[in-house]
Amino acid sequence: MQTALLTAIFDAMRPCLTAIFALFAFLASAPLHAQGPQMLRIHWEPQKTYTLETLTETSFQKPGSTAPPQVMNVTQTTTLAVSKDPASTDRLVRTTFSAVKGDIGAGKGTMKFDSTKPGESNPKLGQAIGRAVGKSFVLVYDDQNRFRDARDLGSMASSPGSVTGLSALADSRDVVNLFRKSLEIGLPPLAVNVGDTWTADEMMTFPQAGDTHVEMNGKFESIEERDGRKHAKISFEGKLSSVMRKDKPVANIEIGPGSTMSGIIFFDLTRRLTSFSSYNNHLKMIVSGQEVPFDQRITSKVISVEDSK
C-alpha cells in the first residue's frame, strides 16, 4: 500500500521534478556572466602564502649600432604571506623578493647570475639585478580587498650596515607602489560582464624615469577553464609617456611618446587572483637625450598557494 502510494505521488510530481532538475542543470551549465557584473579584484586570503614567478625578457640596441641587440632575461621569485592585522580587519601581505636569476649577452659573452648560487654567478650582473633579493615590505588591504598603505620599507631602502635616508625611503615607496600596481595591471576598476570594455588613466612612478602617464583600454573577453578552475580572460592595451613636472628634477631616463603596452591576463574566479599574465612593452626610452628602443615581454604566474607555516 505504501509503495503504491509513493509511486502515485512520484508519478504526480514527475513533471515538477523534471522541471526542477532541468533548472538545476541550466544553472550549473549557465555561463558565469549570466550572474551579473563581477568585481575582478584580487583577494588575499589570510594564513595563505602565494608564490609568484615573473620572467622579464628585454632587448635593446644602442643608436647607430650595427651589432645585434642586447638581450637580458630576468626571472624573479616573490612570496606573499598573508595575515590578519590584530588591531583591525585589515590584511597584511608580507612581500619578499626571495630569489632572482638572469643572463645578459649572447654566446661566450653571456653573463649569468643566480641568487641561489652566488659562487657561480657574475658579480657585476648581480649588482644590477640581485640587490633586491631578501628585501621585503608589507602591503595593507582592507576587508574589501582595497589597498590602503605600504609599511616596513626600511629593508628596501638600505644595505647591510647603512643608514636609511629620506630620499631612499621615497624611492623605495615608488618601487613598492610599482610592484603593487603590476599585480593589478589590466584589471577593471569596476564590476564587469563578459564583453564589457573600459578605460583607465594611471600615474605610475618609476625610480629613474619619474612620473609616467599610462592610458589603458581593457576588455573582458571570455571565461575559460584553466587548471580545473574558471578564469576571466582579459585583454588590454595602452600608451605610456613620461610626465614633465616643474617641481621635479629632469630625469636621466624618460619614456618617450609612442611607447605602448599590450597583453592578456587570466583572473582565477575561484581563488580571486591573477594566476597568469603576459604583456609586451614597446618603449621609446630617452637616455641622455638619445632615443633607445626597448622591447620587453613580461610573463608572470602563480606557482603555488599554500597554508602559511
N, C-alpha and C positions, 0 to 999 in steps of 0.2 A: 504493500500500500504506500509506504513512504517512498519507495523507489519510483513508483508510478507517479506520485505527486511531484517529486523533484524533477522527473523527466518532463512532466507537463509544464512546470514553472520554467524550466530551462528552454523548452520549445517556445514558450510565450515570450521569453526575454531575448531569444536569439537575435532578432533584428536590432534590438537596442545594444546588445553586447557587440554585435558585428560593427555597429557604428562607433562604439567606444574604442574598440580595437583599431579601427581604421583611423580614428582621431589620434590615438597614441602613436600609430605608425607614421602618420603625417607629421606630428610634432617632432618625432625622433629623426625624421629624414629631412625636415624642412631646413633650408639654408639659414645660417645664423643671422643674416642681416634682416630676416623677417621679424626678429625680436625687437627691432628698433635700433636707433643710433647707439653706438658704443663709444665710451671714452677709452681710447687706447693709451693709457698712461701706465708707466712702469710701477709695479707693486713690489716692494721689498718686504719679504716675509721674515719676521723675527726668528732668531735661532737657526737661520739658514746661512750658508756660506756659498757664494756664487764665484765661479772661476771663469774669467774671460780670456780669450786669446785673440790678439789683434796683429795682423800682418800688414805692414805698410811697405809697398813697393814703389820706389821713387826713381825716376830717370830725369836727367838734366844735362844740358850741354852749354858750355861757355860760348858767348857770342863770337862768331868768326872762326870757331874751331872746326877743323876737318876730322878730328878724332871721333870715334864712336861715343855716344852719350854715356855718361857715368851712371851706373845703376847701383842703388842701395836698397837692401831688403832688411827690414827690422821686424822681429816678432816679439811682442811684449805680452807677458802673462800678468794678469791683475786679479787679486782676490778681494771680494767684498763681503765682509762678515757683518751680519745684521743683528742688532739687539734693540731692546726697548729702553728708552730713557726712563730711569726710575722716578724722575721728578715730573714726568708729563706723559702724554700719549704719543710723543714723537718716536720716530725710528732713527737709530744711529747706524750709519753704514760706514764701518771702518774699512777704508780703501787702501790697499797696499800694492805697490808695484813690485811683485815678487821675483820676477826673472825677466831677462831680455837677452836676445841673441840677434846677430845680424852679420851682414857682409857688405862690402863695397868694392867695386872694381871688377876685373874680369881676368880669367886665366891665372897665370903665375903672379899677377899683380894684385890678386884679391886679398883683402884684409878681412879677418873674421874675428868675432867676439862672441863669447858665451859666458854669461854671468855665473853659470853653474860650473864652468871650467876655466877659472881665471888664469891658471898657469899655462893654458894652451891658447890664450887669446891675445889679440893685438892691443897693447895698452892705449895707443892713440885713438883707435876706434872705440875702445871702452870709455875714454874720456868724453867722446862725442855722444854715445848712446846709452852708456851704462850708469850715469851718475844718479839716476832716479831709483835704481834698484834698492829695495829695502825701505824707501821713503813711504810715508803713509799720512793720511788725513781722514777726517770724519765728515761725511755729508749728512745733513739733518733733514728729515722729511716729516711732515705731519701725518696724522692718521688718515688723511685723504690722498696720500702719496704726492703731496705738493712740496717742492723744495723750499726749505726755509733758510738754511745757513750752512756755512762750512767752518769746521773747528779744527783745532790741533794742527796748525800749519807749520809749526816750528821745524819739524824734521825735513819738510820740503824746502825750507829756506836756508838751511845751514849744512855745513860739512862737519865731520867729527872734530871737536875741539874749537870750532869757530863761534863767533858771536853773531846772532841773527840781527840784521838791521831792518829798519822800516821799509826801505826800498826792496830788500829781498823778500820780505813778507808780502809786499804789494805784488811783486812778480809771481810769487807762489800762489796767491789768490787767483791771479789770471790763469795760471796753469790748471788749478783745481776747477775753476769755472769752465775752462775749455774742455777738460775731461768730462765734466758732468754734462755739458751740452752735447758732447759726442755720443753719450749714451741715449740721448733723446732725439738725435737728429732724424728728421723725416716724419716724426710722429705728429699727428694733427693736434692743434690747440683746442679743439672742441670735439664733441661727440659726432661720429660719422657713421653712415651706412656704406655698403659696397657701392662703388660708382661715384661717391662724393669726391669733390675736389676742394682744395683750399689753398690759400696763400699765407705766407708768414714773412715778416721782417724781423731779422735778428741783428743784434750788435754783439760781435764776438771780439775779444781782445787777445791777440797773440803777443807773447812776451817780447819778441823782437820786431814784429811788424806793426804793433799797436792796434788801434781800433779798426775793425773790419765790418763793413755792412754786408749782410747776406740777405738777398731776396730769394725766396723759395716757393715753388709750386709743388703740391703733393696730390696724390690720388690714391684712394682705397680701391685697389684693383680687383681683389677677389679674396676668397677664403680657400686655403689649400691645406691638405694633410701633409704634415712633416713629422717624422719620428713618432707616429701614432697619435698626434695631437693636432687640433685645428689651429691654423695660423692665419692672421691677416697679412696679405701681401700688399705692400705699399711701394709706390714708385715716387721719386721726387727729382727735381732739377732746380738749379739755382744759379745766381750770379754773385760774385764776390768782388769787393774793391775796398781798398784802404780809405779811411776817413781822415781828412786833414782837419786838425783842431789847433786853434791858436794857443791854447793853454798847454799843449803837449809839444815836446821837442820833436824835430824831424827824425823819423826812424831811418836807420841804415838800410832796412829792408821794407819794401812796400809791396802790396798785392795790387797789380795794375788793373785798369779797366779791361773787360773782355775775359776775365778769369771766370771759369764755370765749374759746376759740380753736378753730378747726376748719379742716381743709384736706386737700389731696391732694399727693402728690409722685410723681414718676416717676424711678426709680433705674435708670440705664443699666447693664445687666448685662454689657456689653462693656467700656465704659470704667471701670466701677465707681465711679460718682459720681452724685449727684443732678443730673440735667440740667434738671429743671423742678420748681418748687414753687409752690403758690398757697394762701394761707391767710388767713382772716378773724379779726380780733381785735375783740371787743366788750368794751371796757374801761370800768369804772366808776372813773375817776380821782378821787381825793380831793385837791383843790388848796386849801390853806389852809383846810381844814375844809369846803369845799363839794364836792359831787359833780358832776363834769363828765363826761358820757358821750363816749367816743371810739370811733369806728368806723374800723377800719383794714383795708385789703386789701393784702397784700404778695405780689408776684409776682417770682420770681427764676428766671433761666435762664442756662445756659452758652451763650455766644455764640461761643466759639472754644476749641479746644485745639490748640496749635501747638508745634513744636520751639522750645526756648529759643535765643535768639541768643547 
